[in-house]
Amino acid sequence: MAVSGPVIRSFHPSISPPPAAPSRRLSCRRKFHLQASAAGSDGEERKMMIRKEKDGWKIDFSGKKPPTPLLDTINYPVHMKNLSVRDLEQLAAELRADIVYSVSNTGGHLSSSLGVVELAVALHHVFSTPEDRIIWDVGHQAYAHKILTGRRSRMHTLRKTSGLAGFPKREESVYDAFGAGHSSTSISAGLGMAIARDILGKNNNVISVIGDGAMTAGQAYEAMNNAGYLDTNLIVILNDNRQVSLPTATLDGPATPVGALSSALAKLQASPKFRKLREAAKTITKQIGQQAHDVAAKVDEYARGMISGSGSTLFEELGLYYIGPVDGHNIEDLITIFEKVKAMPAPGPVLIHIVTEKGKGYPPAEAAADKMHGVVKFDPKTGKQFKPTSPTLSYTQYFAEALIKEAEEDNKIVAIHAAMGGGTGLNYFQKRFPDRCFDVGIAEQHAVTFAAGLATEGLKPFCAIYSSFLQRGYDQVVHDVDLQKLPVRFAMDRGGLVGADGPTHCGAFDIAYMTCLPNMVVMAPSDEAELMHMVATAAAIDDRPSCFRFPRGNGIGAVLPAKNKGIPIEIGKGRILTEGSRVAILGYGSIVQQCVEAANLLKSQNIPVTVADARFCKPLDADLIRRLSNEHEFLITVEEGSIGGFGSHVSHFLSLNGILDGPLKVRAMVLPDRYIDHGSPKDQIEEAGLSARHICATVLSLLGRPREALLFK
């Protein structure tokens, strides 16, 4: 397919006459239109791969990436300002195709970005970014935004080492007003920016884009309540795609949206009387003029409060003026509303409720149970993902299997997750025990205290939350669980480095923040078999809280316990894996595998070292640490966590017991005191200095043979 250069349509013989001008023009300036022309060898025009049909724009995904002549001219939002509505619709179609073909080669979060293509186009057309601030909550939905803000040429590097981040990142672009990889922060951040604008005497707009899933978190309501009180100009766009933004699909299909808000929004969407009364309110405003705005506002409020149910009333009670629901895939409607709101002199906080479809415009995503939320590389034609084959399952699946086995024997075991059934593996548990699995929405604080309440009544709650997400509920871990010594079990997935998801999802701090709690038992398995045993151990601990972390990725192929049923481990007891002399390496968690590999490399150079698996960070295995200290000249602790974690607790123990007063030399290997950017797991572990060769180098340095470290590459 050949693509024509920039032309004025009426002067190009190979292009059909332009359609009738849209009823509403967005600029009086002279316009130049671009359109792809496709001629075969016989000179006849071939079927367009991106084309306008009666029911909207259609994209042909059956072949190679289609030409995108209009998108090719857009490097930054300023280049969109003169486009007509029809051109913007074509731009959205080309942008949608670009996202599908780009993500098919890199993997990433697909459907969330497809659902907000028209929204991104309308926002960047109406508002003057980067002076106007657009904050994308969570960040899964920001790919269209990235492409329109100067990063299209680097989309092939998405989530790769030294490439584009998968989420908005302030260091990456001036157009990324606020970094976001977690949820429900956009309204708080936007309100802060709006108040700062007022104090500094500026007049820019601030727009927070938040999903209906993110709206389930308490922070969103706290921010809206404060926004209503402060009454500053702030635009909140509620992107309602009728499911939470994270992959909560069950094994049988899409999960039912969690919480009362979802049903309230559904009532709003389904109320024709509400929409008619809103139109009546608009008509009254036009007929009787701006001075009678209060009268129209009362009609509008009546429409919302009396006809639509509690949904919009909630926003009004919080002090936000509600507009909606609006078709989030109708660019002309979006532009009209944004321009009206932008032109208001002092509207205060406004919430615009738009309804979108996750995965919009890409049939395989629209049909998938999880809407193809997070994907690896895939075939654009079919949506089939090229998932790497592995002889082992993921640690997440081993955790789920072990928990199911425990629950089969103990009907008091229940499971809680925060909108992450797929991510935590609890969708398998939910399938087996639908009445004993609880999805609380994106509400980690509530999840922790809810689990604490369950524990007070004698149930055995397992609260499965990513390490980095549990940070959001830390006060509840301290005050509601540990202080009261309630036996809640925390299963912390994604402990350590997480590859392409980068620092927002990196579980760097859980060892430090859990081990400092007086009543907490803190464990970490070195392989999948140990994980199953620790699930059994946690189930058996019924007099205090406990936690265990495990990494992203697949198991190593360890021999699993019979029928996947773990055996409880003696609390605070580690194990020695290999015996050596002079140097002891004490690993904690999955990094033990790097320690074992390092020992094998050193053995090839006739340097035998001892490797031990600590298993527990609290309580420490005092006997094991004393033995390693007494029988070796050097002790190296290794962990895939921040400073202040396992190594710090070992050093504290050695200090209190006077062991550091003797000849023993101690070194701690931890994650560096900085955030590790996204990249491949191998690149990340190398950058962190925790690979097997780095452990070898530390050993050789202690032995006075640092040059030999160059042998290991």
C-alpha angles and dihedrals in degrees: 000000000000119000120213122225124244109306141160102251097224092057099050115088096199095057123078117243114278118263120256111291113264116259091247123047118201098207139017091217119110111275131216117201128203126203133170117244120200122194126176125215089271090057094246118130112254126218113285115244090212111037142159116244133176093268096043141284118332128202124203107219095175097098142022123326107296122239114270104196096164096044088048089067095051114087098148136011092261088070090063098056098093098044121117123232091260091050091049090052090052089047090053092051092050090046091052091052090047092054093049095050093041095050090043087067099042108025121227141126105331115164099047091058093045089055095058102042094112090043092053092048093048094046094050091044095052103033127058105235138217088028087050108058121230115189117194111204115226090356098235087114098053104092094098088048091052093050093050093048103061102281103097093105090058099046089103087068093055112146091352127123109288089359135110117309119245090233136043110286126187093211090056101055141000086228091066099084095181134012116239134175097140126059143265099017101110100088093048092048092043092051090051091051092047093052090046088052091053093048092049092048096242126141106208124132125249119206124187116195111200130172126229088247093054088048089068090074120095094231090067091057092044089054094047091049091052092044090055091051096047091044095202123152107275130149117213117189113199106205102204111191093159095247134067113270096244125076101270096150113141122224088264098052140285116000120242108256111259125239142020093280091071093057092045091053090047090055090052092051093049099049113101090175089058092053092047092051091048089054089049089053091052091049092050090051091052094046102046099033137234095301091068092050091120091059092051090046090056091052088049092049090049089052092053100039100041103033108029103047127230101324103088092029087065092058091045092050088053089054102255122129106234124220121179166309092255129178102253092202096055105092096188092054092046092050092047093053095043092050092048092050092044091053095052108108097217113357097154116212112348127190116204111195111207126181117217139166119238109234091017116183097013109092098203090054093045090053099043120103092235093031087243089286097167118016143176119217111313145178108264091209096058105011089235109154122225096225112182114247117238132182088222135054126241119273086245091060093046088053091051093048092050093047092050090053091052092047092051088063099035119045091191092071113104131172132220130190135171105236091306106106092139096040095050097039092240090124084080090051091047090053091054098037109022093168094051100051121082128195105194097181125244090327112116094166091055092043092058096046091041087055089048090054091051090051093053089062095052101263121132107234123195108198107199111196132148113260093243093045093051086065085075091062100039098121088055090050089054103037105028100035116019098035090053092041091232116171100241114152116216116204104195110197121192093036107174129002116357106193118220096017089066131193097337090066099030112124096217103135110042095093090056098040096046100040093056090064112100099223102035124112107212122199139167127188123224093210142003095275090054088049091058090050091050092052087056090046092052091049089054095050103090104154102063141011122281139185141190131191128210133180136250112257138046133315123262097239098265119170106266125221118261112287089356089282112140126219118227115255121223106262113257098009123129130182140228114237103182132012123225141141140259095004127060122189114200111193129189121206129339092339085078086084090063088049091053091048090050090051090053091050091049091047089059086061092048093256108129114196134180118245121196132184109219095196091183130058091178119058094022119217096251094183093052093048092048091050093050090047095049096045099044139053094215133039121193121188117201128192138156093231143086130282111282094048135096097334091050092052092048091050090048090052092048091049096048091049095049093243092126088059089073134064097286115123116207131197127181122207112199139148111291117263093259138067117276112224123231119281142116116320090244093052091046095051089049092050090049091053093234102113123119091260091053090052089050090051091052091051093048091047091054089049091052094249103107096147091064088066087079088071090073114071 
